[in-house]
Amino acid sequence: MSVPYSPRAKMSSMALWRELYQERFFYQLYFQEPGVAEAEFEADIRTALRKIYYSGSGDAPNGMFKADKPRDARMLDDMPDPDVFPSWLSESDLDYYAAQFEKNGFRGTLNRYRNQDRDWERLTALEGARITRPTCFVAGSRDAVLRFIPGVDMVENMKRWVDDLRVCTIIEGAGHWIQQERPKEVNDFLKTFLSSLDNT
């Protein structure tokens, strides 16, 4: 969901982001220095989560991720915090998520991004690896992840590496959190995919 597959490349994803975003803000680069994003997000966890979830969703205004955002900017400063959150994230959901981050902080989550170079160094066997099993891919049309690499259609690129792509759909108007934003549509596509396995 949301992030098209690609095999291990000739350079790590972090090296690619450093090359593509050397003069402007990119959240995965911002996350690299331990303690920086943690301090920003943990200063007001509930507001941080609201801004992050809203800004990555299909409900956010166009132009949320500005091409001219300075490299040394903070992540949340120019993100809107809607007065009324879209119905796909309830107050009780937000209460639960905020409580978990209040208990554990953001470090563990952010460390996933900090290990991309290590993954690339250690997973050499995945260079050129194909997905050979039946596969389903679902994303939102407004998901910024699909446009991380300028001039590259990441969904079409994924198709070159997947042998049996049975469901591949882009949900119009949805953002990065498609399973929350459009649960019925996502479940319908998953059911279609699962039913295709009956004869496999």
C-alpha positions in Angstrom: 0.0 0.0 0.0 1.1 3.5 -0.9 4.8 2.8 -1.5 5.5 1.1 -4.9 8.0 -1.7 -4.7 11.5 -1.3 -6.2 14.5 -3.6 -5.7 17.8 -2.7 -4.1 19.3 -0.1 -6.4 22.9 0.9 -7.3 22.7 3.6 -4.6 20.8 3.7 -1.3 17.6 5.6 -1.1 19.2 8.0 1.3 22.0 8.7 -1.2 19.3 9.3 -3.8 17.4 11.7 -1.5 20.6 13.6 -0.7 21.2 14.0 -4.4 17.6 15.0 -5.3 16.9 17.2 -2.3 20.3 18.7 -1.6 19.0 22.3 -1.7 15.5 21.8 -0.1 13.7 20.2 2.7 12.9 16.5 2.6 11.4 14.8 5.6 13.6 11.7 5.4 16.7 13.8 5.4 15.4 15.8 8.3 14.9 12.7 10.3 18.5 11.6 10.1 20.0 13.6 12.9 18.9 11.9 16.2 17.0 14.1 18.5 16.0 16.8 16.1 12.6 15.6 14.9 12.0 14.0 18.2 12.2 17.3 19.9 9.9 19.0 17.4 7.3 16.3 17.5 7.4 15.6 21.2 6.9 19.2 22.2 3.2 18.8 21.4 2.5 15.2 20.3 -1.2 15.6 19.5 -0.7 18.6 17.3 2.3 16.9 15.6 0.1 13.9 14.7 -2.8 16.0 13.5 -0.5 18.0 11.2 1.3 14.9 9.9 -1.8 12.9 9.3 -3.7 15.8 7.7 -0.8 17.0 5.5 -0.3 13.5 4.1 -3.9 12.9 3.4 -6.1 13.6 0.3 -8.0 16.2 2.3 -5.0 18.6 2.5 -4.8 21.6 0.3 -2.8 21.4 -2.9 0.8 22.5 -2.7 1.4 21.2 0.8 4.9 20.1 0.1 6.6 23.2 -1.2 9.5 22.8 -3.6 11.2 25.9 -2.1 11.0 24.8 1.5 14.6 25.5 2.9 16.7 22.5 3.7 17.2 23.6 7.3 13.4 24.2 8.0 11.5 22.4 10.7 8.9 19.9 9.5 5.7 21.1 11.2 6.0 24.9 10.9 4.2 25.3 7.6 1.7 22.4 8.0 -1.9 23.3 8.7 -3.7 22.0 11.8 -7.4 21.8 10.7 -10.0 23.0 13.1 -12.2 20.0 12.2 -10.3 16.9 11.2 -11.7 14.7 8.3 -14.0 11.9 9.5 -11.5 9.2 8.8 -9.5 10.0 12.0 -11.7 10.2 15.1 -10.8 12.0 18.3 -10.6 8.6 20.0 -8.2 7.3 17.4 -6.0 10.4 17.9 -6.2 10.0 21.6 -4.9 6.4 21.3 -2.1 7.3 18.9 -1.0 10.3 21.0 -1.0 8.1 24.2 1.3 5.6 22.5 3.8 8.3 21.4 3.6 9.9 24.9 4.6 6.6 26.4 7.3 5.6 23.9 8.4 8.8 22.1 9.2 9.0 18.3 12.7 7.6 18.4 11.9 4.0 17.5 9.7 5.1 14.6 12.3 7.6 13.3 15.1 5.1 13.6 13.4 3.1 10.7 14.4 6.0 8.4 17.9 6.2 10.0 18.6 2.6 8.9 18.1 2.9 5.2 21.9 3.1 4.4 22.5 0.1 6.7 19.7 -1.8 4.9 21.2 -1.0 1.5 24.7 -2.1 2.7 23.5 -5.4 4.1 20.8 -6.5 1.7 23.0 -7.0 -1.3 21.1 -10.2 -2.2 18.0 -8.0 -3.0 19.7 -6.2 -5.9 17.4 -6.7 -8.9 15.1 -8.9 -6.8 11.6 -9.5 -8.3 8.3 -10.2 -6.6 7.3 -13.5 -8.0 4.2 -14.2 -5.9 0.7 -12.8 -6.6 0.7 -9.2 -5.7 -1.8 -6.3 -5.0 -0.9 -2.6 -5.0 -3.2 0.2 -3.8 -2.3 3.9 -3.5 -4.0 7.3 -3.4 -3.8 9.7 -6.3 -2.8 12.5 -4.0 0.0 10.5 -2.3 3.2 12.5 -2.5 5.2 9.3 -2.2 4.3 8.5 -5.8 6.2 11.7 -6.9 9.3 11.5 -4.8 11.5 11.0 -7.8 10.9 13.8 -10.4 10.1 12.5 -13.8 9.7 8.9 -12.7 6.3 7.1 -12.7 7.0 4.9 -9.6 3.9 2.7 -10.2 5.0 1.9 -13.8 8.5 1.3 -12.6 7.2 -1.2 -10.0 5.4 -3.1 -12.6 8.8 -4.0 -14.2 9.7 -5.9 -11.1 6.4 -7.7 -10.3 5.6 -10.9 -12.2 2.0 -11.4 -11.1 0.4 -8.0 -10.3 -3.3 -9.0 -10.0 -4.6 -5.7 -8.6 -3.0 -2.3 -9.2 -5.2 0.6 -8.5 -4.9 4.3 -7.6 -7.8 5.6 -5.5 -8.8 9.1 -6.8 -8.5 11.9 -4.2 -7.0 9.7 -1.5 -3.6 10.5 0.1 -1.0 8.4 1.9 -3.2 6.9 4.6 -5.6 5.1 2.2 -6.6 2.3 4.6 -7.9 5.0 7.0 -9.1 7.5 4.4 -10.9 4.9 2.2 -11.4 1.7 4.1 -14.3 0.3 2.1 -12.5 0.8 -1.2 -9.3 -0.6 0.1 -11.1 -3.7 1.5 -13.0 -4.2 -1.7 -9.7 -4.2 -3.6 -8.2 -6.6 -1.1 -11.2 -8.9 -1.4 -10.8 -8.9 -5.2 -7.1 -9.8 -4.8 -7.8 -12.5 -2.3 -10.5 -14.1 -4.4 -8.1 -14.2 -7.3 -5.9 -16.6 -5.2 -8.6 -19.3 -5.1 -7.1 -21.0 -8.2 -3.5 -20.3 -7.5 
